[in-house]
Amino acid sequence: QVQLVESGGGLVQAGGSLRLSCTTSGLKFSRYSMGWFRRAHGKEREFAAAISRNGGNIYYADSVKGRFTISRDNARNTLYLQMNSLNPEDTAVYSCAAAPIISSQAHTYIYWGQGTQVTVSS
């Protein structure tokens, strides 16, 4: 059974930082590209960042570029998202997902986590 479990969300003040983790089990982690998506209340799901299987290719949404850093540890089957300079517009549920190829498109992703809430206060 494939499981993706996010952690690290919480409440932070504007300008602060958080580091999200996505721990996986039941899949060959190193064979999948991974992505982070977010959904703010009342809005559509939005791509944030993606990383290829070996970490050699990385994509960022323009809205997070320069502030967020995606990384992975294939030995630990874990994906990370370091988020700096957070602002209230970053408030959302953040979910990790696994795909056969690196992509910014949600429909490419096969497996999804339940998400972790990030709330940025002004």
C-alpha positions as CSV (number, residue, x, y, z in Angstrom):
1,Q,0.0,0.0,0.0
2,V,1.4,3.3,-1.1
3,Q,1.4,6.1,1.5
4,L,2.6,9.7,1.4
5,V,2.5,11.5,4.7
6,E,3.2,15.2,5.0
7,S,4.4,16.9,8.1
8,G,5.9,20.2,9.2
9,G,3.0,22.5,8.6
10,G,1.8,25.0,11.1
11,L,1.2,28.7,12.0
12,V,4.0,31.1,11.2
13,Q,4.3,34.9,11.0
14,A,4.9,36.6,7.7
15,G,8.6,36.6,6.9
16,G,9.1,33.3,8.7
17,S,10.1,29.9,7.5
18,L,8.8,26.3,7.6
19,R,10.2,23.0,6.3
20,L,7.7,20.5,5.1
21,S,8.5,16.8,4.8
22,C,6.8,14.0,2.9
23,T,7.6,10.5,4.1
24,T,6.7,7.8,1.6
25,S,6.2,4.0,1.9
26,G,5.1,1.3,-0.4
27,L,6.7,2.7,-3.5
28,K,10.2,2.7,-5.0
29,F,10.8,6.3,-4.1
30,S,13.8,6.8,-6.3
31,R,11.9,5.8,-9.4
32,Y,9.4,8.6,-9.1
33,S,9.6,12.3,-9.7
34,M,8.0,14.2,-6.8
35,G,6.0,17.4,-6.5
36,W,4.5,19.8,-4.0
37,F,1.1,21.3,-4.7
38,R,-1.0,23.6,-2.6
39,R,-4.6,24.6,-2.3
40,A,-5.8,27.7,-0.6
41,H,-9.3,27.8,0.8
42,G,-11.8,28.4,-1.9
43,K,-9.2,28.2,-4.7
44,E,-8.0,25.7,-7.2
45,R,-5.0,23.5,-6.5
46,E,-1.8,25.1,-7.5
47,F,1.6,23.7,-8.5
48,A,4.5,24.8,-6.2
49,A,7.6,22.7,-7.0
50,A,8.8,19.5,-8.6
51,I,11.9,17.5,-8.6
52,S,13.1,14.7,-10.8
53,R,14.0,11.2,-9.6
54,N,17.7,11.9,-9.0
55,G,17.2,15.6,-8.2
56,G,18.9,16.8,-11.3
57,N,15.9,18.7,-12.6
58,I,13.8,21.1,-10.6
59,Y,10.7,23.2,-11.4
60,Y,9.2,26.0,-9.4
61,A,6.1,28.1,-9.8
62,D,6.9,31.7,-10.3
63,S,5.0,32.5,-7.1
64,V,7.5,30.6,-5.0
65,K,10.7,30.9,-7.0
66,G,13.6,32.2,-4.9
67,R,11.8,31.6,-1.7
68,F,11.0,27.8,-1.7
69,T,13.5,25.0,-2.1
70,I,12.5,21.4,-3.0
71,S,14.9,18.6,-2.2
72,R,14.8,14.8,-1.7
73,D,16.7,12.1,0.1
74,N,16.3,8.9,-1.8
75,A,18.0,6.9,1.0
76,R,15.3,8.1,3.4
77,N,12.4,7.9,0.9
78,T,11.6,11.5,1.9
79,L,10.8,14.7,0.0
80,Y,11.3,18.2,1.5
81,L,10.1,21.7,0.9
82,Q,12.0,24.5,2.6
83,M,9.8,27.6,2.6
84,N,11.4,31.0,3.4
85,S,10.0,34.6,3.4
86,L,6.5,33.3,3.8
87,N,3.6,35.7,3.3
88,P,-0.1,35.3,3.9
89,E,-0.7,34.4,0.2
90,D,1.2,31.2,0.9
91,T,-1.5,30.0,3.3
92,A,-2.8,26.7,2.0
93,V,-2.9,23.0,2.4
94,Y,0.3,21.6,1.0
95,S,0.4,18.1,-0.5
96,C,3.1,16.0,-1.9
97,A,2.6,13.7,-4.9
98,A,4.5,11.1,-7.0
99,A,4.7,10.9,-10.8
100,P,6.5,8.9,-13.4
101,I,8.0,12.0,-14.9
102,I,8.7,15.5,-13.6
103,S,5.8,17.8,-14.3
104,S,3.9,20.8,-13.1
105,Q,0.6,19.3,-14.1
106,A,-1.4,17.7,-11.4
107,H,-2.9,15.1,-13.7
108,T,0.6,13.6,-14.2
109,Y,0.8,12.6,-10.5
110,I,-0.3,9.1,-9.5
111,Y,0.0,9.1,-5.7
112,W,-1.0,11.9,-3.3
113,G,-0.7,12.6,0.3
114,Q,-3.4,14.1,2.5
115,G,-1.7,17.4,3.0
116,T,-0.5,19.6,5.8
117,Q,-1.9,23.0,6.7
118,V,0.4,26.0,6.4
119,T,-1.0,29.3,7.8
120,V,0.9,32.5,7.5
121,S,-0.3,35.4,9.7
122,S,0.3,39.1,8.7
